[in-house]
Amino acid sequence: MSGLGADPARLAALYPVYAALGDAARARLLAHGRLIQLPAQTPVFNEAERCQGFPFVLEGSIRVIKTAPNGRQLPLYRVLPGETCIISSGCLLGQAPYNARGITASPCTLLLLPEADFQALLAEAPFRAFVFELFSERLAELMQLVEEVAFHKLDQRLAALLLGHGQHLHTTHQQLADELGSVREIVSRLLKGFAEQGLVALGREQIEILDPAGLRRLATP
């Protein structure tokens, strides 16, 4: 972790709400926000932990996942530069511990605003509007995820996941399983079935899309 100062111009470019704040609020955010640099695959927060602050992502991304007692993981969403984490803000607003895990998907730079400063900035109308707009957007994403998990078959979801990334995908079966909230063995079995149908060709950490139209038909409910 690093205590380097944040660049105001960079922060304003990623988070327009910063420029909309009053002078005192901007000064408070810069003075009290802690710049943190984390390598890929590093836990940012864990279930049952107390939330330490409100994260602004400046570089990299965070995967937020829910883990079942049997170890199965369900990806909830990613937090990219210019975004922030609804679970973190919910925990701060409700004074509750985390109910999911956050892990860096790539090397990540965060500006972490301490809890007391987050609560103080909620008195600023632009910041308050930013937080609640975030809630609205993320809630819509989570409702879509619930719909996919509840109503779409795994083979449909896998076919949809494979599309839109070009002819060649450089990924592992485990990474696809993580994205789908499934297990590697099931995803590998489905991919083998896709290959037998002539939809894809499987290689080492690579999948070649042979029949995108066929995958689209499979992905359509």
Residue frames as a rotation matrix with the C-alpha (Angstrom) as fourth column:
MET 1
0.579 0.815 0.000 0.00
0.815 -0.579 0.000 0.00
0.000 0.000 -1.000 0.00
SER 2
-0.513 -0.780 0.358 1.17
0.801 -0.585 -0.128 3.49
0.309 0.221 0.925 -0.75
GLY 3
0.146 0.544 -0.827 0.44
0.773 -0.584 -0.248 6.88
-0.618 -0.602 -0.505 0.73
LEU 4
-0.818 -0.470 0.332 1.14
0.568 -0.565 0.599 8.84
-0.094 0.678 0.729 -2.45
GLY 5
-0.450 0.665 -0.596 -1.07
-0.159 -0.717 -0.679 11.83
-0.879 -0.211 0.428 -3.15
ALA 6
0.097 0.588 0.803 -3.82
0.806 0.427 -0.410 11.66
-0.584 0.687 -0.433 -5.78
ASP 7
-0.919 -0.359 0.163 -3.65
0.371 -0.650 0.663 13.76
-0.132 0.670 0.731 -8.97
PRO 8
-0.355 0.850 -0.388 -6.67
-0.020 -0.422 -0.906 16.15
-0.935 -0.314 0.167 -8.91
ALA 9
-0.280 0.238 -0.930 -6.83
-0.917 -0.354 0.185 16.41
-0.286 0.904 0.317 -12.72
ARG 10
-0.845 -0.080 -0.528 -6.81
-0.284 0.904 0.318 12.64
0.452 0.419 -0.787 -13.11
LEU 11
-0.808 0.574 -0.131 -9.44
0.424 0.413 -0.806 12.25
-0.409 -0.707 -0.577 -10.41
ALA 12
-0.241 0.737 -0.631 -11.69
-0.379 -0.670 -0.638 14.88
-0.893 0.085 0.441 -12.03
ALA 13
-0.516 0.001 -0.857 -11.34
-0.853 0.091 0.514 13.26
0.078 0.996 -0.046 -15.46
LEU 14
-0.867 0.152 -0.474 -12.48
0.106 0.987 0.124 9.89
0.487 0.057 -0.872 -14.13
TYR 15
-0.290 0.748 -0.597 -15.01
0.956 0.198 -0.218 11.15
-0.045 -0.634 -0.772 -11.59
PRO 16
-0.396 0.162 0.904 -16.78
0.374 -0.870 0.320 14.35
0.838 0.465 0.284 -12.74
VAL 17
0.685 0.673 -0.278 -18.45
0.510 -0.171 0.843 14.57
0.520 -0.719 -0.461 -9.32
TYR 18
-0.006 -0.766 -0.643 -15.08
0.975 -0.148 0.166 15.72
-0.222 -0.626 0.748 -7.95
ALA 19
-0.823 -0.327 0.465 -15.20
0.477 -0.842 0.252 18.94
0.309 0.429 0.849 -10.00
ALA 20
-0.027 0.918 0.395 -18.80
0.197 -0.382 0.903 19.54
0.980 0.102 -0.170 -8.88
LEU 21
0.333 0.112 -0.936 -17.86
0.920 0.179 0.348 19.55
0.206 -0.977 -0.043 -5.19
GLY 22
0.976 -0.012 0.216 -17.16
-0.067 -0.966 0.250 22.70
0.205 -0.258 -0.944 -3.24
ASP 23
0.248 -0.963 0.108 -13.58
-0.512 -0.224 -0.829 23.79
0.823 0.150 -0.548 -2.55
ALA 24
-0.095 -0.274 0.957 -13.63
-0.992 0.110 -0.067 22.51
-0.087 -0.955 -0.282 1.04
ALA 25
0.723 0.435 0.537 -15.03
-0.406 0.896 -0.180 19.13
-0.559 -0.088 0.824 0.03
ARG 26
0.852 -0.470 -0.232 -12.43
-0.056 0.358 -0.932 18.69
0.521 0.807 0.279 -2.73
ALA 27
-0.020 -0.896 0.443 -9.66
-0.748 -0.281 -0.602 19.63
0.664 -0.343 -0.665 -0.33
ARG 28
0.166 0.159 0.973 -10.98
-0.887 0.455 0.077 17.16
-0.431 -0.876 0.217 2.24
LEU 29
0.966 0.238 0.103 -11.13
-0.165 0.869 -0.466 14.34
-0.201 0.433 0.879 -0.30
LEU 30
0.570 -0.812 -0.126 -7.54
-0.109 0.077 -0.991 14.95
0.814 0.579 -0.045 -1.43
ALA 31
-0.101 -0.645 0.758 -6.20
-0.872 -0.310 -0.379 15.43
0.479 -0.699 -0.531 2.09
HIS 32
-0.030 0.188 0.982 -7.82
-0.845 0.519 -0.125 12.38
-0.533 -0.834 0.143 3.64
GLY 33
0.905 0.354 -0.236 -8.08
-0.425 0.719 -0.550 9.99
-0.025 0.598 0.801 0.68
ARG 34
0.124 -0.872 0.474 -5.43
-0.499 0.358 0.789 7.28
-0.857 -0.335 -0.391 0.79
LEU 35
0.387 -0.071 -0.919 -3.84
-0.902 0.177 -0.393 6.11
0.191 0.982 0.004 -2.46
ILE 36
0.192 -0.227 0.955 -3.45
-0.439 0.850 0.291 2.32
-0.878 -0.475 0.064 -2.49
GLN 37
0.056 -0.257 -0.965 -1.66
-0.976 0.190 -0.107 0.25
0.210 0.948 -0.240 -5.13
LEU 38
0.202 0.142 0.969 -2.39
-0.522 0.853 -0.016 -3.48
-0.828 -0.503 0.246 -5.31
PRO 39
-0.829 -0.481 -0.286 -1.13
-0.509 0.436 0.742 -6.25
-0.232 0.761 -0.606 -7.62
ALA 40
-0.159 0.774 -0.612 -3.52
-0.757 0.302 0.579 -8.48
0.634 0.556 0.538 -9.55
GLN 41
0.161 0.386 -0.908 -5.46
0.148 0.900 0.409 -11.18
0.976 -0.200 0.088 -7.68
THR 42
-0.892 -0.436 -0.120 -5.18
0.215 -0.175 -0.961 -9.35
0.398 -0.883 0.250 -4.35
PRO 43
-0.020 0.919 -0.393 -8.15
0.973 0.109 0.206 -9.22
0.232 -0.378 -0.896 -1.94
VAL 44
-0.560 -0.033 0.828 -9.50
0.030 -0.999 -0.019 -5.70
0.828 0.014 0.561 -1.56
PHE 45
-0.368 0.453 0.812 -12.15
-0.930 -0.193 -0.314 -6.71
0.015 -0.871 0.492 0.98
ASN 46
-0.869 0.056 -0.492 -13.60
0.022 0.997 0.073 -9.95
0.495 0.053 -0.867 2.37
GLU 47
0.140 0.985 -0.101 -16.97
0.062 0.093 0.994 -11.08
0.988 -0.146 -0.048 3.67
ALA 48
0.649 0.308 -0.695 -17.74
0.681 0.173 0.712 -10.17
0.339 -0.936 -0.098 7.29
GLU 49
-0.494 -0.836 -0.237 -15.00
0.868 -0.461 -0.184 -7.50
0.045 -0.296 0.954 7.37
ARG 50
0.354 0.518 -0.779 -15.81
0.537 -0.794 -0.284 -3.93
-0.765 -0.318 -0.559 8.36
CYS 51
0.600 -0.082 0.796 -15.72
0.734 -0.339 -0.588 -1.50
0.318 0.937 -0.143 5.46
GLN 52
-0.082 -0.777 -0.625 -12.66
0.873 -0.359 0.331 0.74
-0.481 -0.518 0.707 5.72
GLY 53
-0.443 -0.089 -0.892 -13.71
-0.111 -0.982 0.153 3.36
-0.890 0.167 0.425 3.20
PHE 54
0.692 0.721 -0.010 -15.23
0.031 -0.044 -0.999 4.37
-0.721 0.691 -0.053 -0.13
PRO 55
-0.206 -0.902 0.379 -13.02
0.466 0.250 0.849 3.35
-0.861 0.351 0.369 -3.10
PHE 56
0.700 0.209 -0.683 -12.41
-0.504 -0.532 -0.680 5.41
-0.505 0.821 -0.267 -6.23
VAL 57
0.425 -0.545 0.723 -10.77
0.591 0.772 0.235 3.18
-0.686 0.327 0.650 -8.85
LEU 58
0.424 -0.372 -0.826 -8.07
-0.530 -0.841 0.107 5.07
-0.735 0.392 -0.554 -10.75
GLU 59
-0.257 -0.511 -0.820 -6.43
-0.941 0.325 0.092 2.15
0.219 0.796 -0.565 -12.58
GLY 60
-0.978 -0.174 -0.119 -7.21
-0.158 0.979 -0.131 -1.53
0.139 -0.109 -0.984 -13.07
SER 61
-0.064 0.996 -0.066 -10.42
-0.637 0.010 0.771 -3.24
0.768 0.091 0.634 -12.01
ILE 62
-0.763 -0.058 0.643 -12.00
-0.602 0.426 -0.675 -5.12
-0.235 -0.903 -0.360 -9.10
ARG 63
-0.438 0.648 -0.623 -14.10
-0.099 0.654 0.750 -8.29
0.894 0.390 -0.222 -9.37
VAL 64
-0.502 0.389 0.773 -16.84
-0.860 -0.130 -0.493 -8.44
-0.091 -0.912 0.399 -6.73
ILE 65
-0.424 0.252 -0.870 -17.95
-0.278 0.878 0.390 -12.01
0.862 0.407 -0.302 -6.05
LYS 66
0.266 0.546 0.795 -20.22
-0.964 0.142 0.225 -13.93
0.010 -0.826 0.564 -3.69
THR 67
-0.629 -0.568 -0.530 -18.90
-0.526 0.814 -0.248 -17.26
0.573 0.123 -0.811 -2.39
ALA 68
0.534 0.838 -0.111 -21.17
-0.556 0.446 0.701 -20.10
0.637 -0.313 0.704 -1.28
PRO 69
0.490 -0.326 0.808 -20.27
-0.755 0.305 0.581 -22.40
-0.436 -0.895 -0.096 1.65
ASN 70
0.758 -0.185 0.626 -19.35
0.315 0.944 -0.102 -25.13
-0.572 0.274 0.773 -0.87
GLY 71
-0.246 -0.953 -0.178 -16.79
0.350 -0.258 0.901 -22.79
-0.904 0.159 0.397 -2.46
ARG 72
-0.069 0.285 0.956 -18.79
0.997 -0.003 0.072 -22.01
0.023 0.959 -0.284 -5.60
GLN 73
-0.632 -0.256 -0.732 -18.43
0.342 -0.939 0.034 -18.38
-0.696 -0.229 0.681 -6.68
LEU 74
0.338 0.744 0.577 -20.92
0.932 -0.182 -0.312 -16.08
-0.127 0.643 -0.755 -8.37
PRO 75
-0.788 -0.601 0.130 -19.46
0.615 -0.777 0.135 -12.95
0.020 0.186 0.982 -10.01
LEU 76
0.126 0.852 -0.507 -21.66
0.755 -0.414 -0.508 -9.96
-0.643 -0.319 -0.696 -9.15
TYR 77
0.975 0.121 0.185 -20.00
0.215 -0.713 -0.667 -7.11
0.051 0.690 -0.722 -11.06
ARG 78
-0.034 -0.998 0.049 -16.70
0.985 -0.041 -0.165 -5.41
0.167 0.043 0.985 -11.88
VAL 79
0.783 0.147 -0.605 -15.61
0.312 -0.934 0.176 -1.97
-0.539 -0.326 -0.776 -10.72
LEU 80
0.233 -0.657 0.717 -13.67
0.943 -0.027 -0.331 -0.11
0.236 0.754 0.613 -13.42
PRO 81
-0.776 -0.534 -0.337 -11.91
0.590 -0.803 -0.087 3.30
-0.224 -0.266 0.937 -13.39
GLY 82
-0.821 0.513 0.251 -14.54
-0.346 -0.797 0.495 6.02
0.454 0.320 0.832 -13.04
GLU 83
0.249 0.907 -0.340 -16.85
-0.136 0.380 0.915 3.67
0.959 -0.182 0.218 -11.10
THR 84
-0.608 -0.443 0.659 -17.11
-0.744 0.029 -0.667 2.62
0.276 -0.896 -0.348 -7.50
CYS 85
-0.830 0.089 -0.551 -18.51
0.128 0.991 -0.032 -0.22
0.544 -0.097 -0.834 -5.41
ILE 86
0.007 0.941 0.338 -22.18
-0.470 -0.295 0.832 -0.39
0.883 -0.164 0.440 -4.40
ILE 87
0.499 0.154 -0.853 -21.41
0.532 0.723 0.442 -2.96
0.684 -0.674 0.279 -1.68
SER 88
-0.560 -0.760 -0.331 -18.83
0.766 -0.322 -0.557 -0.65
0.316 -0.565 0.762 -0.11
SER 89
-0.772 0.315 0.552 -21.19
-0.308 -0.945 0.109 2.31
0.556 -0.086 0.827 -0.15
GLY 90
0.288 0.927 -0.240 -24.05
-0.220 0.308 0.925 0.14
0.932 -0.214 0.293 1.17
CYS 91
0.164 -0.324 -0.932 -21.90
0.833 0.552 -0.046 -1.08
0.529 -0.768 0.360 4.03
LEU 92
-0.856 -0.517 0.033 -20.90
0.436 -0.754 -0.492 2.49
0.279 -0.406 0.870 4.89
LEU 93
-0.479 0.753 0.450 -24.48
-0.504 -0.656 0.561 3.76
0.718 0.042 0.695 4.77
GLY 94
0.529 0.796 -0.293 -25.85
-0.280 0.490 0.826 0.84
0.801 -0.354 0.482 6.79
GLN 95
0.020 -0.628 0.778 -22.91
-0.995 -0.088 -0.045 0.46
0.097 -0.773 -0.626 9.18
ALA 96
0.851 0.338 0.403 -22.79
-0.356 0.934 -0.030 -3.21
-0.386 -0.118 0.915 8.17
PRO 97
-0.157 -0.939 0.306 -19.92
-0.261 0.338 0.904 -5.60
-0.953 0.062 -0.298 7.31
TYR 98
-0.487 -0.110 -0.866 -19.18
-0.871 -0.001 0.491 -6.72
-0.055 0.994 -0.095 3.78
ASN 99
0.292 0.613 0.734 -21.40
-0.414 0.773 -0.481 -9.49
-0.862 -0.163 0.480 2.41
ALA 100
0.983 -0.121 0.137 -19.20
0.178 0.460 -0.870 -10.26
0.042 0.879 0.474 -0.62
ARG 101
0.236 -0.969 -0.077 -15.53
0.565 0.072 0.822 -10.29
-0.790 -0.238 0.565 -1.64
GLY 102
0.955 -0.052 -0.293 -13.58
-0.256 -0.646 -0.719 -7.88
-0.152 0.761 -0.630 -3.82
ILE 103
0.291 -0.875 0.386 -10.44
0.501 0.483 0.718 -9.05
-0.815 -0.016 0.579 -5.66
THR 104
0.081 -0.328 -0.941 -8.28
-0.629 -0.749 0.207 -7.08
-0.773 0.576 -0.267 -8.08
ALA 105
0.841 0.254 0.477 -8.59
0.204 0.668 -0.715 -8.45
-0.500 0.699 0.510 -11.62
SER 106
0.440 -0.762 0.476 -5.45
0.618 -0.128 -0.776 -6.57
0.652 0.635 0.414 -12.70
PRO 107
-0.589 -0.662 -0.462 -2.90
0.802 -0.411 -0.433 -4.28
0.097 -0.626 0.774 -11.02
CYS 108
0.339 0.910 0.238 -5.07
0.753 -0.414 0.511 -1.66
0.564 0.006 -0.826 -9.37
THR 109
-0.877 -0.479 0.040 -4.74
0.369 -0.725 -0.582 1.88
0.307 -0.496 0.812 -7.99
LEU 110
0.184 0.969 -0.165 -7.46
0.819 -0.058 0.571 3.05
0.544 -0.241 -0.804 -5.60
LEU 111
-0.719 -0.203 0.665 -8.16
-0.232 -0.832 -0.505 6.25
0.655 -0.517 0.551 -3.74
LEU 112
-0.237 0.602 -0.763 -9.80
0.761 0.603 0.240 5.13
0.604 -0.523 -0.601 -0.49
LEU 113
-0.319 0.249 0.915 -11.94
-0.381 -0.917 0.117 7.75
0.868 -0.311 0.387 1.24
PRO 114
-0.971 -0.109 -0.214 -12.25
0.136 0.483 -0.865 6.97
0.197 -0.869 -0.454 4.99
GLU 115
-0.324 0.925 -0.200 -15.69
0.893 0.369 0.258 6.32
0.312 -0.095 -0.945 6.46
ALA 116
-0.071 0.299 -0.952 -15.90
0.692 -0.672 -0.263 9.61
-0.718 -0.677 -0.160 8.38
ASP 117
-0.728 -0.268 -0.632 -15.09
-0.207 -0.792 0.574 11.61
-0.654 0.548 0.521 5.25
PHE 118
-0.856 0.506 0.107 -17.59
0.352 0.417 0.838 9.62
0.379 0.755 -0.535 3.18
GLN 119
-0.064 0.873 -0.484 -20.32
0.996 0.026 -0.085 10.45
-0.061 -0.488 -0.871 5.70
ALA 120
-0.214 -0.077 -0.974 -19.30
0.312 -0.950 0.007 14.13
-0.926 -0.302 0.228 5.68
LEU 121
-0.939 -0.214 -0.269 -19.33
-0.173 -0.384 0.907 14.34
-0.297 0.898 0.324 1.88
LEU 122
-0.549 0.813 0.193 -22.89
0.826 0.492 0.275 12.99
0.129 0.310 -0.942 1.77
ALA 123
0.051 0.533 -0.844 -23.91
0.558 -0.716 -0.419 16.48
-0.828 -0.450 -0.335 2.91
GLU 124
-0.634 -0.319 -0.705 -22.76
-0.397 -0.648 0.650 17.69
-0.664 0.691 0.284 -0.54
ALA 125
0.391 0.920 -0.037 -25.64
-0.489 0.174 -0.855 17.37
-0.780 0.352 0.518 -3.03
PRO 126
0.336 -0.264 -0.904 -23.42
-0.906 0.171 -0.387 16.37
0.257 0.949 -0.182 -6.02
PHE 127
-0.746 -0.665 -0.038 -21.73
-0.620 0.713 -0.327 13.59
0.245 -0.221 -0.944 -4.05
ARG 128
-0.461 0.665 0.588 -25.03
-0.348 0.474 -0.809 12.35
-0.816 -0.577 0.013 -2.62
ALA 129
0.555 0.674 -0.488 -26.54
-0.694 0.052 -0.718 12.25
-0.458 0.737 0.497 -6.13
PHE 130
-0.104 -0.707 -0.700 -23.46
-0.896 0.372 -0.242 10.36
0.431 0.602 -0.672 -7.40
VAL 131
-0.864 -0.243 0.442 -23.81
-0.454 0.754 -0.474 7.69
-0.218 -0.610 -0.761 -4.69
PHE 132
-0.141 0.899 0.416 -27.52
-0.234 0.378 -0.896 7.11
-0.962 -0.223 0.157 -5.27
GLU 133
0.494 0.200 -0.846 -27.15
-0.861 -0.023 -0.509 7.10
-0.121 0.980 0.161 -9.06
LEU 134
-0.574 -0.769 -0.283 -24.54
-0.763 0.627 -0.156 4.41
0.297 0.126 -0.947 -8.53
PHE 135
-0.645 0.413 0.643 -27.05
-0.273 0.661 -0.699 2.40
-0.714 -0.626 -0.314 -6.50
SER 136
0.395 0.884 -0.250 -29.61
-0.538 0.002 -0.843 2.65
-0.745 0.467 0.477 -9.30
GLU 137
0.252 -0.370 -0.894 -27.19
-0.933 0.151 -0.326 1.52
0.256 0.917 -0.308 -12.01
ARG 138
-0.773 -0.634 -0.009 -25.73
-0.601 0.737 -0.308 -1.38
0.202 -0.233 -0.951 -10.04
LEU 139
-0.381 0.716 0.585 -29.15
-0.374 0.459 -0.806 -2.55
-0.845 -0.526 0.093 -8.87
ALA 140
0.579 0.575 -0.577 -30.26
-0.742 0.078 -0.666 -2.80
-0.338 0.814 0.472 -12.51
GLU 141
-0.144 -0.729 -0.669 -27.13
-0.841 0.446 -0.306 -4.85
0.522 0.519 -0.677 -13.30
LEU 142
-0.870 -0.199 0.451 -27.72
-0.451 0.693 -0.563 -7.18
-0.201 -0.693 -0.693 -10.35
MET 143
0.094 0.966 0.239 -31.36
-0.512 0.253 -0.821 -7.70
-0.854 -0.045 0.518 -11.34
GLN 144
0.496 0.003 -0.868 -30.18
-0.848 0.216 -0.484 -8.69
0.187 0.976 0.110 -14.83
LEU 145
-0.608 -0.776 -0.169 -27.71
-0.684 0.620 -0.383 -11.13
0.402 -0.118 -0.908 -13.25
VAL 146
-0.558 0.491 0.669 -30.50
-0.435 0.513 -0.740 -12.66
-0.706 -0.704 -0.073 -11.14
GLU 147
0.505 0.791 -0.345 -32.61
-0.689 0.129 -0.713 -13.07
-0.519 0.598 0.611 -14.29
GLU 148
0.126 -0.545 -0.829 -29.75
-0.857 0.361 -0.368 -14.78
0.499 0.757 -0.422 -16.15
VAL 149
-0.837 -0.508 0.203 -28.96
-0.533 0.674 -0.510 -17.17
0.123 -0.535 -0.836 -13.29
ALA 150
-0.445 0.740 0.504 -32.61
-0.382 0.352 -0.854 -17.98
-0.810 -0.573 0.126 -12.58
PHE 151
0.495 0.867 -0.048 -34.03
-0.320 0.130 -0.939 -18.24
-0.808 0.480 0.342 -16.09
HIS 152
0.552 -0.350 -0.757 -31.22
-0.806 0.010 -0.592 -18.91
0.214 0.937 -0.276 -18.56
LYS 153
0.968 -0.249 0.017 -29.52
0.242 0.956 0.167 -22.27
-0.058 -0.158 0.986 -18.99
LEU 154
0.385 -0.903 -0.192 -25.77
-0.033 -0.221 0.975 -22.42
-0.923 -0.368 -0.115 -18.42
ASP 155
-0.216 -0.489 0.845 -25.12
0.830 0.364 0.422 -23.43
-0.514 0.793 0.327 -22.04
GLN 156
0.606 0.485 0.630 -26.99
0.732 -0.651 -0.202 -20.30
0.312 0.584 -0.750 -23.22
ARG 157
0.946 -0.256 -0.199 -24.98
-0.095 -0.807 0.583 -18.10
-0.310 -0.533 -0.787 -20.87
LEU 158
0.075 -0.965 0.252 -21.70
0.273 0.263 0.925 -19.71
-0.959 -0.001 0.283 -21.94
ALA 159
0.013 -0.018 1.000 -22.53
0.996 0.085 -0.011 -19.23
-0.084 0.996 0.019 -25.62
ALA 160
0.878 0.358 0.319 -23.36
0.382 -0.924 -0.016 -15.57
0.289 0.136 -0.948 -24.98
LEU 161
0.721 -0.657 -0.219 -20.10
-0.077 -0.390 0.918 -15.13
-0.689 -0.645 -0.332 -23.03
LEU 162
-0.062 -0.792 0.607 -18.03
0.650 0.429 0.627 -16.49
-0.757 0.433 0.489 -25.93
LEU 163
0.328 0.280 0.902 -19.51
0.924 -0.293 -0.245 -14.05
0.196 0.914 -0.355 -28.44
GLY 164
0.953 0.190 0.236 -18.33
0.186 -0.982 0.040 -10.50
0.240 0.006 -0.971 -29.04
HIS 165
0.614 -0.787 -0.056 -14.61
-0.230 -0.247 0.941 -11.04
-0.755 -0.565 -0.333 -28.40
GLY 166
0.003 -0.608 -0.794 -13.39
-0.989 -0.118 0.087 -11.86
-0.146 0.785 -0.602 -31.89
GLN 167
0.501 0.188 -0.844 -12.57
-0.549 0.823 -0.143 -15.20
0.668 0.535 0.516 -33.45
HIS 168
-0.068 -0.629 -0.775 -9.96
0.397 0.695 -0.599 -16.22
0.915 -0.348 0.203 -30.88
LEU 169
0.763 0.300 0.572 -10.43
-0.422 -0.439 0.793 -16.01
0.489 -0.847 -0.208 -27.10
HIS 170
-0.312 -0.887 -0.341 -7.37
-0.013 0.363 -0.932 -16.36
0.950 -0.286 -0.125 -24.89
THR 171
0.050 0.430 0.901 -8.90
-0.962 -0.221 0.159 -17.67
0.268 -0.875 0.403 -21.67
THR 172
-0.939 -0.320 -0.124 -9.05
-0.264 0.904 -0.338 -20.77
0.220 -0.285 -0.933 -19.50
HIS 173
-0.226 0.880 -0.417 -12.01
0.319 0.471 0.822 -22.95
0.920 0.053 -0.388 -18.65
GLN 174
-0.283 0.076 -0.956 -11.60
0.959 0.024 -0.282 -21.87
0.001 -0.997 -0.080 -15.02
GLN 175
-0.941 -0.077 -0.331 -11.80
0.096 -0.995 -0.040 -18.19
-0.326 -0.069 0.943 -15.94
LEU 176
-0.631 0.771 -0.082 -14.99
-0.289 -0.136 0.948 -18.82
0.720 0.622 0.309 -17.90
ALA 177
-0.113 0.574 -0.811 -16.42
0.714 0.614 0.336 -20.77
0.691 -0.541 -0.479 -14.96
ASP 178
-0.636 -0.180 -0.750 -15.59
0.708 -0.523 -0.475 -17.88
-0.307 -0.833 0.460 -12.62
GLU 179
-0.959 0.275 -0.069 -17.39
-0.278 -0.866 0.417 -15.44
0.054 0.419 0.906 -14.92
LEU 180
-0.327 0.877 -0.352 -20.47
-0.285 0.263 0.922 -17.68
0.901 0.402 0.164 -15.00
GLY 181
-0.152 0.236 0.960 -20.48
-0.988 -0.048 -0.145 -18.59
0.012 -0.971 0.241 -11.32
SER 182
0.865 0.393 -0.311 -20.07
-0.422 0.906 -0.030 -22.26
0.270 0.157 0.950 -12.21
VAL 183
0.423 -0.753 0.503 -17.34
-0.281 0.419 0.863 -24.89
-0.861 -0.507 -0.034 -11.85
ARG 184
-0.299 -0.682 -0.667 -14.61
-0.836 -0.150 0.527 -25.75
-0.460 0.716 -0.526 -14.34
GLU 185
-0.819 -0.064 0.571 -15.72
0.081 0.971 0.224 -29.35
-0.569 0.229 -0.790 -14.91
ILE 186
0.174 0.962 0.209 -19.19
0.544 0.083 -0.835 -28.31
-0.821 0.258 -0.509 -16.08
VAL 187
0.530 -0.031 -0.847 -17.86
-0.516 -0.804 -0.294 -25.56
-0.673 0.593 -0.443 -18.34
SER 188
-0.580 -0.802 -0.143 -15.29
-0.644 0.344 0.683 -27.96
-0.499 0.488 -0.716 -19.84
ARG 189
-0.559 0.446 0.699 -18.05
0.461 0.868 -0.186 -30.48
-0.689 0.218 -0.691 -20.57
LEU 190
0.547 0.799 -0.249 -20.19
0.269 -0.449 -0.852 -27.82
-0.793 0.399 -0.460 -22.26
LEU 191
0.207 -0.559 -0.803 -17.24
-0.782 -0.588 0.208 -26.58
-0.588 0.584 -0.559 -24.33
LYS 192
-0.795 -0.455 0.402 -16.50
-0.180 0.809 0.560 -30.14
-0.580 0.373 -0.724 -25.43
GLY 193
-0.051 0.871 0.489 -20.12
0.670 0.392 -0.630 -30.36
-0.740 0.296 -0.604 -26.57
PHE 194
0.629 0.214 -0.748 -19.79
-0.268 -0.843 -0.467 -27.08
-0.730 0.494 -0.472 -28.46
ALA 195
-0.349 -0.858 -0.377 -16.67
-0.751 0.016 0.660 -28.45
-0.561 0.513 -0.650 -30.17
GLU 196
-0.696 0.137 0.705 -18.46
0.302 0.946 0.114 -31.67
-0.652 0.292 -0.700 -31.16
GLN 197
0.405 0.909 0.093 -21.19
0.576 -0.175 -0.798 -29.52
-0.710 0.377 -0.595 -32.75
GLY 198
-0.080 -0.542 0.837 -18.58
0.982 -0.189 -0.028 -27.60
0.174 0.819 0.547 -34.75
LEU 199
0.875 0.465 0.132 -19.25
0.427 -0.872 0.238 -24.33
0.226 -0.152 -0.962 -32.93
VAL 200
0.705 -0.688 0.174 -15.75
-0.696 -0.623 0.358 -23.90
-0.138 -0.373 -0.917 -31.47
ALA 201
0.499 -0.674 -0.544 -12.26
0.224 0.707 -0.671 -25.42
0.837 0.213 0.504 -31.60
LEU 202
0.988 -0.090 0.127 -10.50
-0.144 -0.211 0.967 -25.87
-0.060 -0.973 -0.222 -28.28
GLY 203
0.286 -0.953 -0.102 -6.79
0.199 0.164 -0.966 -25.29
0.937 0.256 0.237 -27.67
ARG 204
-0.136 -0.431 -0.892 -4.54
0.969 0.130 -0.210 -24.66
0.207 -0.893 0.400 -24.69
GLU 205
-0.298 0.132 -0.945 -5.93
0.544 -0.790 -0.282 -21.53
-0.784 -0.598 0.163 -22.99
GLN 206
-0.818 0.061 -0.571 -7.54
-0.454 -0.679 0.577 -20.63
-0.353 0.732 0.583 -26.31
ILE 207
-0.125 0.835 0.536 -10.96
0.488 0.522 -0.699 -21.04
-0.864 0.174 -0.472 -27.92
GLU 208
-0.972 -0.159 -0.175 -11.53
-0.084 -0.460 0.884 -20.45
-0.221 0.873 0.434 -31.62
ILE 209
-0.075 0.995 -0.073 -15.04
-0.254 -0.089 -0.963 -19.45
-0.964 -0.053 0.260 -32.66
LEU 210
-0.890 -0.247 0.384 -15.94
0.240 0.462 0.854 -21.49
-0.389 0.852 -0.352 -35.77
ASP 211
-0.457 0.825 0.332 -19.68
0.662 0.066 0.746 -20.84
0.594 0.561 -0.577 -36.01
PRO 212
-0.996 0.044 -0.084 -20.70
0.026 -0.729 -0.684 -17.53
-0.091 -0.683 0.724 -34.40
ALA 213
-0.414 0.905 -0.097 -24.19
-0.735 -0.269 0.622 -17.75
0.537 0.329 0.777 -35.91
GLY 214
0.017 0.382 -0.924 -24.67
0.203 0.904 0.377 -21.13
0.979 -0.194 -0.062 -34.28
LEU 215
-0.721 -0.319 -0.615 -23.53
0.660 -0.043 -0.750 -19.75
0.213 -0.947 0.241 -30.92
ARG 216
-0.892 0.431 0.133 -25.94
-0.444 -0.891 -0.093 -16.84
0.079 -0.142 0.987 -31.28
ARG 217
-0.070 0.899 -0.431 -28.81
-0.471 0.352 0.809 -19.24
0.879 0.260 0.399 -31.90
LEU 218
-0.126 -0.045 -0.991 -27.81
0.637 0.762 -0.116 -21.22
0.761 -0.646 -0.067 -28.83
ALA 219
-0.903 -0.322 -0.285 -27.51
0.423 -0.554 -0.717 -18.06
0.073 -0.768 0.636 -26.73
THR 220
-0.642 0.733 0.227 -31.03
-0.580 -0.657 0.482 -16.91
0.502 0.178 0.846 -27.66
PRO 221
-0.741 0.399 0.540 -33.60
-0.359 0.443 -0.821 -18.06
-0.567 -0.803 -0.185 -25.06
